[in-house]
Amino acid sequence: MQLSFVYILTNKYRTTFYIGVTSDLKKRLLEHQNKIASVFTKKYNLTDLIYFEEFTSIHQAISREKQLKNWHKEWKLNLIKEKNPTLKTIDVY
């Protein structure tokens, strides 16, 4: 069984968020950090992982990603702060 992840990236000022889905979180983060993943994350320098959820089905992960993308910024911040109250960068290596 392959795990899937929904993740949230931000910049050093914690002002802009990016929500993505992947089956290889470490690889995807490296792509974002090396500016080869997404035009949006490259433009806004979104490289800090501050939140992720793990799923056993890619379909569940995609559904959750779509749900979170429709949330207001305040709701996303509240969700992140439940697991990461100081908004510190999460190290997955």
C-alpha positions, -999 to +999 in steps of 0.1 A: +000+000+000+014+034-010+008+064+011-003+097-002+000+131+013-017+165+013+008+192+023+009+229+029+039+251+021+045+287+030+072+313+027+095+326+055+070+353+065+041+328+066+019+350+045+011+328+014+001+292+014+003+264-012-017+231-009-005+201-028-009+164-030+018+138-037+027+101-031+064+110-024+065+139+001+103+140+004+108+141-034+081+167-039+096+190-012+130+188-029+114+198-062+098+228-045+130+238-028+149+235-061+122+256-078+113+228-103+079+219-091+053+247-094+053+281-109+033+294-080+056+281-053+086+294-073+071+328-078+063+333-041+093+313-027+071+287-009+095+261+004+087+257+041+065+226+049+043+235+079+016+209+076+008+176+061-017+148+063-012+111+054-037+090+035-038+053+024-056+063-009-046+089-034-083+095-040-088+104-004-058+128-006-070+145-037-105+149-022-089+165+009-067+188-012-097+201-030-116+206+002-087+226+018-082+247-013-117+260-009-112+270+027-106+306+039-071+315+049-081+318+085-095+283+085-063+269+070-042+287+097-064+273+124-059+238+110-022+242+108-019+256+143-037+225+157-007+204+149+020+231+145+011+261+168+044+279+162+043+274+124+078+259+125+091+243+094+086+205+095+117+184+086+107+151+068+143+140+061 
